[in-house]
Amino acid sequence: MISSFARYERQRLARCRLLDELLRRQLPAGGGWSHRGAQFGTEPTALALLALHSASIALKDGIAPLIAHQGAEGLWAAVGDGDGINFWATALAVNTLSILGTNPATYIESIRALVRLRPVEGSWLVSLKFRFLDRHVQFDPRKYGWPWVPDTVSWVAPTAMTLIALERAKSRGIVGGSELQRRLRLGTEMLIDRACPGGGWNAGNAVVYGVPLRPHIDTTAAALAALRPRYGLPIVRHSLRCLLRNSACPSPYSLAWMILAADAYKDGGMDISPAINSARDHLTSLVEDPRTIEDTSTIALAALALGSEPINNPFEVEG
């Protein structure tokens, strides 16, 4: 049986290797990070900055690469220089800048744009279509969150990340008002409405053509992180129990998300330590050689998930 010290040391060394690999993968001239290759990616850059910040590793260029790729209305693309707005990427960038202590003036327009955004089901005509004509999917279109890209319907992951970013901004006094409260309420209601019948969350809908969909580990984790203030709801507690059964997941990306989401519930009254410890042990084995991991976002998430206890969790909703 492995001792606590041996477990800690193994995880510490794994995290050091992950952080070293992040530094090695930084694009030339402090140009941020790519998922793989040489094209700037908002998600890997934001996650790499969070991972390095959690280890108190200062970078010469700091947040400059992230700011340099901010597009019109303060929004970010998933990759490249601003063409093709992506709301998951934007929310992740806003959350990162807030945690890194960036001047709020840098991203206040981003926050306002997220608050203003409506997915297509926010239109009364499309809402009526989903309620009375298109019954292939079963959800309440009056409860909507955020899409991946403009002019599409709400999805779980971008809604969860936007809720996390906006709740952090609200708790820090950066934004407020009735419209913010309304969007936070609608986004939260959308996540609850889209939960799978057996617990957890699929990518978007819970039932299609009458068939219940199976939950995904990463989207379930993101939704649970955003719903931490709603821990009293049975569907949230049940989904957390379902998530904790996945400590042997073979995907380091999903496993890291599971650890970070579960960590947000460490004071919720449920004994999550055994599952987290098991998941961290397994994750350590999966990322033993970071050079073999293609996706830089996975490396950064794993470095965050293997941080020293207590985890400085960038996805824990601030109260």
C-alpha positions in Angstrom: 0.0 0.0 0.0 1.5 3.3 -1.1 2.2 5.8 1.8 0.7 9.3 1.8 4.2 10.8 1.4 5.0 8.5 -1.6 1.7 9.4 -3.2 2.3 13.1 -2.7 5.9 12.9 -4.0 4.8 11.0 -7.1 2.1 13.5 -7.9 4.4 16.4 -7.3 7.0 15.1 -9.7 4.3 14.4 -12.3 3.1 18.0 -11.9 6.6 19.3 -12.3 7.0 17.4 -15.6 3.7 18.7 -16.8 4.6 22.3 -16.0 8.0 21.9 -17.7 6.3 20.6 -20.8 3.9 23.6 -20.8 6.9 25.9 -20.8 8.6 23.9 -23.6 5.4 24.2 -25.7 5.0 28.0 -25.4 4.8 29.4 -28.9 7.8 31.6 -30.1 8.1 35.2 -28.8 5.7 34.5 -26.0 2.9 33.8 -28.4 0.7 31.7 -26.1 0.0 28.1 -26.7 -1.6 25.9 -29.3 -3.7 22.8 -28.8 -1.1 21.1 -31.0 1.1 22.6 -33.7 1.8 26.3 -34.1 -1.7 28.0 -34.2 -2.7 30.0 -31.2 -5.5 28.5 -29.2 -7.5 30.4 -26.6 -8.3 27.4 -24.4 -4.8 26.0 -24.2 -3.4 29.5 -23.6 -5.9 30.3 -20.8 -5.4 26.9 -19.1 -1.6 27.0 -19.4 -1.6 30.5 -17.8 -3.8 29.2 -14.9 -1.6 26.1 -14.4 1.6 28.2 -14.3 0.0 30.8 -12.1 -1.1 28.1 -9.6 2.6 27.0 -9.4 3.7 30.7 -9.0 5.6 30.5 -12.2 5.9 34.0 -13.7 6.1 34.6 -17.4 7.9 37.5 -19.1 4.9 38.1 -21.4 2.3 37.3 -18.8 -1.3 37.7 -20.2 -0.1 39.6 -23.3 -0.8 36.7 -25.7 -4.3 36.3 -24.5 -5.1 40.0 -24.7 -3.5 40.2 -28.2 -6.1 37.8 -29.6 -9.1 39.5 -28.1 -11.4 40.4 -30.9 -14.4 42.7 -31.4 -16.6 43.4 -28.4 -14.0 41.7 -26.2 -14.8 38.2 -27.6 -12.3 35.5 -28.5 -12.1 32.9 -31.2 -11.3 29.3 -30.4 -8.1 29.5 -32.5 -6.3 32.2 -34.4 -6.8 36.0 -34.5 -10.5 36.6 -33.7 -12.5 35.2 -36.7 -15.2 32.9 -35.5 -16.4 33.9 -32.1 -16.5 31.1 -29.5 -18.2 31.6 -26.2 -16.6 28.8 -24.4 -13.2 30.3 -25.3 -14.4 33.8 -24.3 -15.7 32.7 -20.9 -12.5 30.7 -20.2 -10.4 33.7 -21.1 -12.5 36.0 -18.9 -12.3 33.6 -16.0 -8.5 33.4 -16.4 -7.9 37.1 -16.6 -10.0 37.6 -13.5 -8.0 35.0 -11.5 -4.7 36.4 -12.7 -5.7 39.8 -11.3 -5.9 41.6 -14.7 -7.4 45.1 -14.7 -11.1 44.6 -15.2 -11.2 47.3 -17.8 -9.4 44.8 -20.1 -12.4 42.4 -20.1 -15.4 44.4 -18.9 -16.7 44.6 -22.5 -16.3 40.8 -22.8 -18.5 40.4 -19.7 -21.2 42.7 -21.1 -21.2 40.9 -24.4 -21.7 37.5 -22.6 -24.6 39.0 -20.6 -26.2 40.4 -23.7 -25.8 37.2 -25.7 -28.9 35.2 -26.6 -28.9 31.7 -28.2 -31.4 31.1 -31.0 -34.0 29.6 -28.6 -34.0 33.0 -26.9 -36.1 34.1 -29.8 -39.8 33.7 -29.1 -40.4 32.2 -32.6 -37.7 29.5 -32.2 -38.9 28.9 -28.7 -42.4 28.2 -29.9 -41.0 25.8 -32.6 -39.1 23.8 -30.0 -42.1 23.7 -27.6 -44.8 22.7 -30.1 -43.4 21.5 -33.4 -39.9 20.0 -33.1 -40.3 17.3 -30.4 -37.3 15.2 -31.4 -35.4 16.8 -28.5 -37.0 17.3 -25.1 -36.0 20.5 -23.3 -37.6 23.7 -22.2 -36.4 26.4 -24.7 -37.5 29.1 -22.2 -34.5 28.2 -20.1 -31.5 29.0 -22.1 -27.8 29.5 -21.5 -24.9 30.1 -24.0 -24.0 28.5 -27.3 -20.5 27.5 -28.6 -20.8 30.0 -31.5 -23.3 32.7 -32.4 -26.7 31.9 -33.9 -26.9 28.4 -32.5 -28.6 26.8 -29.5 -27.4 26.5 -25.9 -24.9 23.8 -25.0 -23.8 22.6 -21.6 -20.0 23.3 -21.6 -20.1 27.0 -22.7 -23.1 27.6 -20.4 -21.2 26.2 -17.4 -18.0 28.1 -18.1 -19.9 31.3 -18.7 -21.8 30.9 -15.4 -18.4 30.4 -13.6 -16.9 33.4 -15.2 -19.9 35.7 -14.5 -20.3 34.5 -11.0 -16.6 35.3 -10.3 -17.0 38.7 -11.9 -20.1 39.4 -9.8 -18.5 38.3 -6.5 -15.6 40.7 -7.2 -17.9 43.6 -7.9 -16.9 43.9 -11.5 -20.4 43.6 -12.9 -24.0 43.6 -11.4 -27.5 44.5 -12.2 -30.8 42.8 -12.9 -30.0 41.6 -16.4 -26.9 39.8 -15.1 -29.1 38.2 -12.4 -31.6 37.1 -15.0 -29.0 35.5 -17.3 -27.4 33.7 -14.3 -30.8 32.4 -13.4 -31.7 31.3 -16.9 -28.3 29.6 -17.4 -28.6 27.8 -14.2 -32.2 26.7 -15.0 -31.0 25.5 -18.4 -28.3 23.2 -16.9 -30.8 21.7 -14.5 -33.4 21.2 -17.3 -30.8 19.5 -19.5 -29.6 16.9 -16.9 -29.7 13.3 -18.1 -32.5 11.2 -16.6 -29.9 9.0 -14.8 -27.8 12.0 -13.6 -25.0 13.9 -15.2 -24.9 15.8 -18.5 -24.5 15.0 -22.2 -23.1 17.7 -24.5 -26.5 19.5 -25.1 -29.7 17.6 -24.7 -30.7 14.8 -22.3 -33.2 13.0 -24.5 -33.3 12.7 -28.3 -35.9 10.9 -30.3 -37.2 9.5 -27.0 -33.9 7.9 -26.1 -32.1 9.1 -22.9 -28.5 10.0 -23.6 -25.5 9.0 -21.5 -23.6 11.6 -19.6 -20.1 12.7 -20.5 -17.5 13.0 -17.8 -16.1 16.4 -18.8 -19.4 18.1 -19.4 -20.8 16.7 -16.2 -17.8 18.0 -14.3 -18.1 21.5 -15.9 -21.9 21.6 -15.1 -21.3 20.5 -11.5 -18.6 23.1 -11.0 -21.1 25.8 -12.2 -23.9 24.4 -10.0 -22.0 24.3 -6.8 -24.3 26.9 -5.2 -27.2 24.5 -6.0 -25.8 21.6 -4.1 -29.1 21.2 -2.2 -30.8 20.1 -5.3 -31.2 16.3 -5.6 -30.1 16.2 -9.3 -26.9 18.0 -8.4 -26.1 15.6 -5.5 -27.0 12.6 -7.6 -24.9 13.8 -10.5 -21.9 14.3 -8.2 -22.2 10.7 -7.0 -22.3 9.5 -10.6 -19.3 11.6 -11.4 -17.3 10.2 -8.5 -17.7 6.6 -9.9 -15.3 7.5 -12.8 -12.0 7.6 -11.0 -10.6 5.0 -13.4 -11.5 7.0 -16.5 -8.9 6.4 -19.3 -9.0 10.0 -20.5 -6.7 12.4 -18.6 -8.6 15.4 -19.9 -11.9 14.1 -18.5 -10.3 12.8 -15.3 -8.7 16.2 -14.6 -12.1 17.9 -15.0 -13.6 15.3 -12.7 -11.0 16.1 -10.0 -11.4 19.8 -10.3 -15.2 19.7 -10.2 -15.3 17.3 -7.3 -12.8 19.4 -5.4 -15.4 22.3 -5.4 -17.7 20.1 -3.3 -15.1 19.1 -0.6 -17.0 21.0 2.0 -20.4 19.9 0.9 -20.9 17.1 3.4 -20.2 14.2 1.0 -17.0 12.2 1.5 -15.3 12.7 -1.8 -11.8 12.2 -0.7 -11.5 8.5 -1.6 -12.7 9.1 -5.2 -10.4 12.2 -5.6 -7.4 10.3 -4.2 -8.0 7.4 -6.5 -8.5 9.7 -9.5 -5.3 11.6 -8.8 -3.3 8.4 -8.5 -4.8 7.3 -11.8 -4.2 10.6 -13.5 -0.6 10.6 -12.3 -0.1 7.3 -14.2 -1.8 8.6 -17.3 0.4 11.7 -17.6 3.7 10.0 -16.7 5.3 11.2 -19.9 3.7 14.5 -20.9 5.6 14.5 -24.2 3.3 11.8 -25.5 0.1 13.9 -24.8 -0.9 15.7 -28.0 -3.3 18.3 -26.6 -1.8 21.1 -24.5 -5.1 21.8 -22.8 -4.9 18.3 -21.3 -1.4 18.9 -19.9 -2.5 22.2 -18.3 -5.7 20.7 -16.8 -3.7 17.8 -15.4 -1.2 20.1 -13.8 -4.1 22.0 -12.1 -5.7 18.8 -10.9 -2.5 17.5 -9.5 -1.8 20.7 -7.5 -1.0 20.5 -3.9 -3.9 20.3 -1.5 -5.9 22.3 -1.1 -6.2 22.8 -4.9 -6.3 26.4 -5.9 -9.3 25.7 -8.0 -10.0 28.1 -10.9 -13.4 26.6 -11.6 -14.8 26.8 -8.1 -17.7 29.3 -8.1 -17.0 32.2 -5.7 -19.8 32.9 -3.2 
